[in-house]
Amino acid sequence: MNTEREYIKLVAQLRETLYRLARSIVTDDAEAEDIVQDALERGWRLRDAVMESEHPRAYICRIAHNLAVDRVRHRSRERAFEISGDGERHSDGERSIDISNMASLTMALINTLPDKQRITIHMRDVEGYELSEIATIIESDEVSVRMNLSRARKRIREELTKIINYGV
């Protein structure tokens, strides 16, 4: 009985995180909500194992991650992300970038990253998960998580620098 209450409390804290995780993978609001529901249902059936695990949050996130990846694979079509510049074009071809654009530009750049890098940077920098929890979620080791995070940050930094300096 206590496990059920703990699970319900955990789910209440994780619902938005699960949604954002699923949304970052499938890029569709309705489909992300379906994935959250499926993940919570599976988590409920496995609630004893979830609550006994070392990282219960990561366990449920792993369920949602797997469901989202399965949906993407099932669709069997490539996702194409295009970064559209909302800034004005000047006669010399440069784009004006302001701070209000920066967040959406950064998120668009994150969406262009390879899956593991995108999920790693999202879970660490947006959701605030620990490296050990991320390693559990993506079924990897902490060294790989650090490497993916480093590469993702470097690529985002390089792309932002190009856009800001050269208007590319």
N, C-alpha and C positions, 0 to 999 in steps of 0.2 A: 504494500500500500504506500509506503514511504517512497519507493522508487517511482511510482506513478506521479506523486506530487512533485518530486524533484524533476522528473522529466517535463512535466507541464510548465514548471517555473523556467527550466532551461529553454524550452521551445518559445515561451513568451519573450525571452531575451534575444533569441536567435532569428526570429521570423523575418525581420527586415534584412538581416545579414544574408540569410539564405536566398531571399528574393534578389538582392543585389548581385550575389554570386551567380545565380542562375541567369539573371538578366545580362550579366557581362559575358556569358558564354553563348546564349541563344539569341540575344539582341531583340527579343520580342516580349512585350509586357505580359500578354495573356499566357504565352507558353511558359514564361518564367514563373508565373503564379501557379500554373498546373504542376510544374516541377516541384515547387515548394510543398504543395499539397501531397504529392506522391512521396516526397522525402519524409515529411512528417508522419505519413501513414506507415511507411516502412520503419521509420524510427520508433514509432509506437509499438509495432510488433516486436522490435528488437530492444525495447527500452531497458531491460535488465542488462544486456550486453553494453548498451550505450552508457548507462550510468556507472557501470563497473570499469569502463575503459579509462586509460590514463588521461585522455583528452576527450571528454564527451562532446564538447563543441565541435572539435575537428571530426569526430565520428559522424555526426549528423551532416556537417558540411561536406564530408566525403560522399555521403549518400546523394546529396543534392548535386554535387559536382559530377558524379558518375551518371546520374539521370540526365543531366544537361548535355554531357558529352555524347551519350547514347542518342539523344534526340537529334543532335547536330549530325552525327554519323548517319542516322536513319534518313534524314532528309537528303543525304548524299549529294549535296550541292555545295559548291565553294561559296564562301562569303567574301564579298568584295567590299572593302571599306575605302571610301574616298574622303580625303580631308578637303572640305570646302572652305575657302577663305571668306569669312564674313567681313573682313576689312575692306576699305575702299582701295581701288587701284589708282595710283597716281600716273601721270603721263610717262614717268620714267620706269614704270613697271613695278615699283615697290608697293608692298602692302602695308597699310597702317595697322599695327597690332596694339590693342589697348588691354588693360588688365582684365576688363570684363570678358574679353574674348579668350584670355589665357586658360581658364579652367576648361572651357569646352574644347579648345584646341588640344590641351593636354589629354583629355579623355579620348578625343579622336585618335591621337597618336598612340595611346595605350591600346586602343582597339585594333591597331595595325600590327601589334606585336604577336609573335608566335604564342600558341596557347599557354604553355607552361610559364613563359615570361609574363604574359598578360595576367594570368591568374595569380602568380606570385606577387607582382607589384600591387595588384588590386587587394589581395588579402593582407599584405603587410602595410602598405601606405594608406589605403582607404579604410579597411576594416580594422587594422591594428592588431592582427594576429601575431603570435610569436613564431619564430622560425621553426621550432619543433612541431607546432600545430600545423603549419603550412606543409611541412614535410610529410606529416601524416595524411593530410588532405590530398596531396598530389602524388602520394605513394613514392616518395623520393627520400633522399637523405638530406641533412641540413647543409652539407657542403654544396650540393647541387642547387638547393634553394637559394643560398647566398650568391652563387654564381649566376643563376637566372635573374635574381633581383638586381645584381650589379650590372649585368648586361642590359636589362630592361631600362634601368635608370640612365645608363650611358647613352643608349639609343634615343631615349626621350630627350635627354639633354642636348645631344647632337642635332636632332631634328628641330628642336625649339630654337637653338642657336642659328641654324640655317635660315629658318623662317624669319626670325627677328632681324638678323644681320643682312640677309639677302633677299627677303621677300619671296622665297621659293615656295 
